[in-house]
Structures are given as structure tokens and as C-alpha cells.
Amino acid sequence: MIELEAPQAQLFRAFGRRAPETGWPEGAYRGYVVLQRDGRVIAARHADIGVISP
């Protein structure tokens, strides 16, 4: 979790891991982000991707 010290109208943060030299294993992957203010969830998003062999 990242906690912001001051209000910010817009912020972009990227997190993740570098792909292994052999590439990611095939399958479905999902990432989540939740924005909270004063302990209340005010936005939630997810992104789905699929990895297949070339």
C-alpha cells in the first residue's frame, strides 16, 4: 500500500516485476488498484491480461 502525505489531484504510480528471461508463464493475470480516502473506498479498478505462446 502507498500512503500519500498530501492531497494530489493526479498521480500515476506503476508497480510490477520484470519479466523472467524465459517470459511469463501462459495463463490469465489480473491486477487490482483501490483508492481510499479516510478509510473509505472511493474507487476500485482491475485489469485482466492473458499470456499465450507466440
mmCIF file of the C-alpha atoms, coordinates in Angstrom:
data_MODEL
# 
_entry.id   MODEL 
# 
loop_
_atom_site.group_PDB 
_atom_site.id 
_atom_site.type_symbol 
_atom_site.label_atom_id 
_atom_site.label_alt_id 
_atom_site.label_comp_id 
_atom_site.label_asym_id 
_atom_site.label_entity_id 
_atom_site.label_seq_id 
_atom_site.pdbx_PDB_ins_code 
_atom_site.Cartn_x 
_atom_site.Cartn_y 
_atom_site.Cartn_z 
_atom_site.occupancy 
_atom_site.B_iso_or_equiv 
_atom_site.pdbx_formal_charge 
_atom_site.auth_seq_id 
_atom_site.auth_comp_id 
_atom_site.auth_asym_id 
_atom_site.auth_atom_id 
_atom_site.pdbx_PDB_model_num 
ATOM 1  C CA . MET A 1 1  ? 0.000   0.000   0.000   1.00 0.00 ? 1  MET A CA 1 
ATOM 2  C CA . ILE A 1 2  ? 1.157   3.539   -0.738  1.00 0.00 ? 2  ILE A CA 1 
ATOM 3  C CA . GLU A 1 3  ? 0.008   6.328   1.518   1.00 0.00 ? 3  GLU A CA 1 
ATOM 4  C CA . LEU A 1 4  ? 0.169   9.853   0.127   1.00 0.00 ? 4  LEU A CA 1 
ATOM 5  C CA . GLU A 1 5  ? 1.287   12.566  2.521   1.00 0.00 ? 5  GLU A CA 1 
ATOM 6  C CA . ALA A 1 6  ? -0.509  15.435  0.772   1.00 0.00 ? 6  ALA A CA 1 
ATOM 7  C CA . PRO A 1 7  ? -3.622  15.713  -1.433  1.00 0.00 ? 7  PRO A CA 1 
ATOM 8  C CA . GLN A 1 8  ? -2.817  15.263  -5.108  1.00 0.00 ? 8  GLN A CA 1 
ATOM 9  C CA . ALA A 1 9  ? -5.280  15.863  -7.920  1.00 0.00 ? 9  ALA A CA 1 
ATOM 10 C CA . GLN A 1 10 ? -3.486  13.435  -10.200 1.00 0.00 ? 10 GLN A CA 1 
ATOM 11 C CA . LEU A 1 11 ? -0.890  10.769  -9.586  1.00 0.00 ? 11 LEU A CA 1 
ATOM 12 C CA . PHE A 1 12 ? 0.464   7.854   -11.578 1.00 0.00 ? 12 PHE A CA 1 
ATOM 13 C CA . ARG A 1 13 ? 2.398   5.021   -9.970  1.00 0.00 ? 13 ARG A CA 1 
ATOM 14 C CA . ALA A 1 14 ? 3.496   1.840   -11.684 1.00 0.00 ? 14 ALA A CA 1 
ATOM 15 C CA . PHE A 1 15 ? 4.429   -1.335  -9.889  1.00 0.00 ? 15 PHE A CA 1 
ATOM 16 C CA . GLY A 1 16 ? 5.361   -4.732  -11.091 1.00 0.00 ? 16 GLY A CA 1 
ATOM 17 C CA . ARG A 1 17 ? 8.106   -7.190  -11.704 1.00 0.00 ? 17 ARG A CA 1 
ATOM 18 C CA . ARG A 1 18 ? 10.413  -7.572  -14.644 1.00 0.00 ? 18 ARG A CA 1 
ATOM 19 C CA . ALA A 1 19 ? 9.522   -10.467 -16.884 1.00 0.00 ? 19 ALA A CA 1 
ATOM 20 C CA . PRO A 1 20 ? 11.689  -13.548 -16.405 1.00 0.00 ? 20 PRO A CA 1 
ATOM 21 C CA . GLU A 1 21 ? 14.235  -14.195 -19.184 1.00 0.00 ? 21 GLU A CA 1 
ATOM 22 C CA . THR A 1 22 ? 12.061  -17.077 -20.381 1.00 0.00 ? 22 THR A CA 1 
ATOM 23 C CA . GLY A 1 23 ? 8.932   -14.883 -20.367 1.00 0.00 ? 23 GLY A CA 1 
ATOM 24 C CA . TRP A 1 24 ? 5.820   -15.121 -18.235 1.00 0.00 ? 24 TRP A CA 1 
ATOM 25 C CA . PRO A 1 25 ? 4.112   -18.495 -17.942 1.00 0.00 ? 25 PRO A CA 1 
ATOM 26 C CA . GLU A 1 26 ? 0.956   -18.820 -20.031 1.00 0.00 ? 26 GLU A CA 1 
ATOM 27 C CA . GLY A 1 27 ? -2.239  -18.004 -18.235 1.00 0.00 ? 27 GLY A CA 1 
ATOM 28 C CA . ALA A 1 28 ? -4.637  -15.317 -17.090 1.00 0.00 ? 28 ALA A CA 1 
ATOM 29 C CA . TYR A 1 29 ? -3.367  -12.458 -14.935 1.00 0.00 ? 29 TYR A CA 1 
ATOM 30 C CA . ARG A 1 30 ? -5.303  -9.763  -13.050 1.00 0.00 ? 30 ARG A CA 1 
ATOM 31 C CA . GLY A 1 31 ? -4.069  -6.579  -11.378 1.00 0.00 ? 31 GLY A CA 1 
ATOM 32 C CA . TYR A 1 32 ? -6.026  -4.517  -8.833  1.00 0.00 ? 32 TYR A CA 1 
ATOM 33 C CA . VAL A 1 33 ? -5.894  -0.961  -7.554  1.00 0.00 ? 33 VAL A CA 1 
ATOM 34 C CA . VAL A 1 34 ? -8.045  0.512   -4.777  1.00 0.00 ? 34 VAL A CA 1 
ATOM 35 C CA . LEU A 1 35 ? -8.201  4.210   -3.882  1.00 0.00 ? 35 LEU A CA 1 
ATOM 36 C CA . GLN A 1 36 ? -9.214  5.007   -0.320  1.00 0.00 ? 36 GLN A CA 1 
ATOM 37 C CA . ARG A 1 37 ? -9.873  8.285   1.419   1.00 0.00 ? 37 ARG A CA 1 
ATOM 38 C CA . ASP A 1 38 ? -10.344 8.454   5.193   1.00 0.00 ? 38 ASP A CA 1 
ATOM 39 C CA . GLY A 1 39 ? -10.691 4.659   5.305   1.00 0.00 ? 39 GLY A CA 1 
ATOM 40 C CA . ARG A 1 40 ? -13.462 4.586   2.661   1.00 0.00 ? 40 ARG A CA 1 
ATOM 41 C CA . VAL A 1 41 ? -13.009 3.023   -0.765  1.00 0.00 ? 41 VAL A CA 1 
ATOM 42 C CA . ILE A 1 42 ? -13.746 5.723   -3.347  1.00 0.00 ? 42 ILE A CA 1 
ATOM 43 C CA . ALA A 1 43 ? -12.553 3.893   -6.478  1.00 0.00 ? 43 ALA A CA 1 
ATOM 44 C CA . ALA A 1 44 ? -11.516 0.381   -7.459  1.00 0.00 ? 44 ALA A CA 1 
ATOM 45 C CA . ARG A 1 45 ? -10.261 -0.910  -10.800 1.00 0.00 ? 45 ARG A CA 1 
ATOM 46 C CA . HIS A 1 46 ? -8.762  -4.069  -12.213 1.00 0.00 ? 46 HIS A CA 1 
ATOM 47 C CA . ALA A 1 47 ? -7.060  -5.066  -15.433 1.00 0.00 ? 47 ALA A CA 1 
ATOM 48 C CA . ASP A 1 48 ? -7.023  -8.534  -16.974 1.00 0.00 ? 48 ASP A CA 1 
ATOM 49 C CA . ILE A 1 49 ? -4.468  -9.828  -19.455 1.00 0.00 ? 49 ILE A CA 1 
ATOM 50 C CA . GLY A 1 50 ? -3.811  -13.210 -20.958 1.00 0.00 ? 50 GLY A CA 1 
ATOM 51 C CA . VAL A 1 51 ? -0.412  -14.600 -21.900 1.00 0.00 ? 51 VAL A CA 1 
ATOM 52 C CA . ILE A 1 52 ? -0.265  -17.087 -24.776 1.00 0.00 ? 52 ILE A CA 1 
ATOM 53 C CA . SER A 1 53 ? 2.601   -18.668 -26.707 1.00 0.00 ? 53 SER A CA 1 
ATOM 54 C CA . PRO A 1 54 ? 3.733   -16.831 -29.863 1.00 0.00 ? 54 PRO A CA 1 
# 
